[in-house]
Amino acid sequence: MQLVAGLHACVNSLKVVIVIGSSASAVDICRDIAGVAKEVHIASRSVANETYKKQPGYHNLRLQCMVESAHEDGTVVFRNGKVVPADIIMHCTRRTQHKYHYPFLDTKGIVTVDDNRVGPLYKKIFPPALAPWLSFIGIPRKIVTFPLFELQSKWVAGILSGRITLPRQEEMMDDIAAFYSSLEASGIPKRDTHLMGDSQNRIRRPETYRDEWEDHELVLKAHEDFVKYTSKQKR
């Protein structure tokens, strides 16, 4: 919120803004400042070089290919040949979006952040030496955010309540070591340890994956609340 407020303070209807990066955070920022800027251009490496697309729902927001060059007079040349006189150029790439930093958390060196890898964490949640009393929700990035956080929270709650038991500390450390080895073998750098991306779509889950969750009453209550809400809307 502070970032967006700061952008609003320096962006107005006369400003042309170029945002370099097209991941979720960059797109969210572009949509927000498009409401106050003259023009907003998203520069993306993930599209073809001829790309120049007006974005649905906005008259002043365009998706473009990556920047070819920037000049002292403020003009920016894109790989598609388009030239834009920019007032503000903002970098919002993947490496600038996610920096793990926990200055408030003193674990006596048990949990560290090394080249943006938070660890050691069993299943990206529990530090074995401090489990189950310390857990991290929301460490993975480039994910289906809220469903994953809900599943993580339910797992942690189940462990804290005693319904679910964690493996022994040594077993969790072995699992972490095997995970790190698999990343290294795949050529994935340490800084991308928590980047799931397309990998979450390759995980095969049985059709009965929800059967282990005892949330039938919550689902029923949510349905009842929905029926009440829609009934009021129809009146």
N, C-alpha and C positions, 0 to 999 in steps of 0.2 A: 504494500500500500504506500509506503514512503517513496519507493521508486516511481510509481505512477504519479503520485502527487508532485514529485520533483519534476517529472517530465511535463506535466500540465503547466507548471510554473514557467517553463521556458519555451513551450510550444503554443503558438496561436494560429489564427486563420491565415497568416501571411507566411508561415514557415513550411518548408518542404523537408521532410524527414526521410532518411534512408536507414532501414534497419537491416543489418547484415546477420542473417540467421533465420531459419524457418521452422525451428522446433516449436513445441507447444508454448513455451514462455514468450518467445519472440512474436508469435502470431497473436497471443493474448495482448501483448503490449501494443502491437500495431493496430489492432481493432479498437483498443481503448483511446489511443491518441488520434485515431482517424476522426474522432468526434470533434476535435478542436484544431487539427492541422489543415493546411491548405492541401497538401498531398502527402501520402505515405507510400513508400516503395519497399517491398520485401525483397531482399537480395538472397537468393537461395542457390546452393550448390547442387541441390537434389532435382533440379528441373533442366530441361533441354536449353541450349544456348539461345534459341530463338524465342524463348518464353517471354510474353508480355501480356498478362491477363488481368483484367479488371475483376476484383473480388465481389462475389454476390453480396448484396445488401449495402454496399458502400460505393459512393460515386468517386471517391478520392483515394481508394486503396488498391494498389496493383502489385501483383506477384511478378518478379522479374528473375532472370538468370543472375549469375554472380557478377560482381563488379570487375571490369577490366582495368580501369585506372581512375585515379582521383587527381584533381589539379588544384593549384594554389588559388585559383579564382572561385573555387567551390563547385565547379562542374564535375560530375561523375559520369564516366562512360561505362556502360554495361556491355557484356559480351554480345548482346543482340544488336549493338550499334546505337541504342537509345542513349541520349545525353540528357542528364537531369541536373539542373542547378540546385544543389543541396545547401540547406542552412544547417542541418544537424545530421551527423552520421553516427549511428549507435551500433555497437557490436553486442550481439546477444547470441553467441554461438554456444554449442554444447559445453565447451570447456570453461566458459565463463558463467554458466548457469548454476552449476552444482559444485560447490566447494564445501566439503564437510569440515566443520570446525566446532569444537565443544569446549570452549575455555572455562565453562562453569562446572565441568565434570572432572573430578579428580579421582582417577582409578589407580593411582600409584604406578602408572605405566602399564597396567594390565590391558587396557584398551587404548590403542593408538591410531593416529591417522597418518599413514605413510603413502605419499604420492596419491592422495585422495582415496586410499583404501582404508576403510574403518575395520579394525579387526583386533584379534580374531573373533569372528561372529559365526555361530552355528546357525545355518540356514538364514544368514543375513539378519539375525535377530538377537541371539543370546551369546554373550561372551562366556565361554564354558566355566571359567574360574569364578564368575560372579552370578551365574545362573542359579535359580530363576529370578533373583531379586533385581537384576538389571536387564532390561530388554530395550531394543531399538525398533520402533515402528516407523516404517516409511523410508528405510535406507535405499532400497532399489529405485532406479530411475529409468525413465523412458518406458513406462508401464501403463497398464490399465489401473489407474490410481486407486480409486475408492474401493472397488471390489477386493483388490489385493490387501489394502490396509485393514479392511473388515476381517478378512481371513486371518491375517496376522494377529489382530486383536483377539479374535476368538480363540486362537491357538494359545496365546499368552494367558488369557483368562482361564482356559481349561487347565493349563499347567499350574497356575497359581492356586486354583481351587482344588487341586489334587486329582482331578478326573483324568489327566494325562500326565505321563511320566517322561521326563527327558532321559536320554541315554547317559551313561557315566561320563564324567569329564574327559577321560582319556579317549573314549569313543567319539565324542564330539570334536576333539582336537584332531583325531585321525580323519574325520569326515571333512574338516576344514582344509587339512593338508592335501587331501585328495582333490578337493575342489580347486585349490590354488594350482595344483599340478595340471589339472585339465585345462585351466585358463592358459597356462604357459605353453602347453602342448598345442593349443589352438592359435597361438600367436596373439592372444588378447593382452594388452598392456595392463600393468597393475592399476593405473588410474581408471580403467574401465571395469574394475571388479564388480561394481554394483550396477552396471549398465545391462539391463535385460533385453530391451528392444524386441527384435523378432524372435528371440529365443523363447519367450513366454508363449508364443503361438505354436511352437513345436512340441510343447509338453502334452503328451497324450493323457487325458484324464478319463476314467471310466464314467459311464452314464450315471452311476450311483454315487458320484463323489460327494453329493450333499447328504447322503443318508446318515453319515456319522454325526451331523450337527443336530443337536436337540433344540431346534428353534421353531418347531411347529406352532407353538402358542404365539410366538412373536409374529409369525407370518399371518396367522389367523387374525390377530389384533390389528395388524397393519391393513388387512383387507377390510375389516369392519370400519376402521377409521376412514378408509378411502370411500366406502359406500356412504358413510355419513356425510362426508365432504361433498361428494358428487350430488347427493340428494338435496343438500342445501343450495347448491349452485343452480339446480333446476327450478327451485321455487321462485 
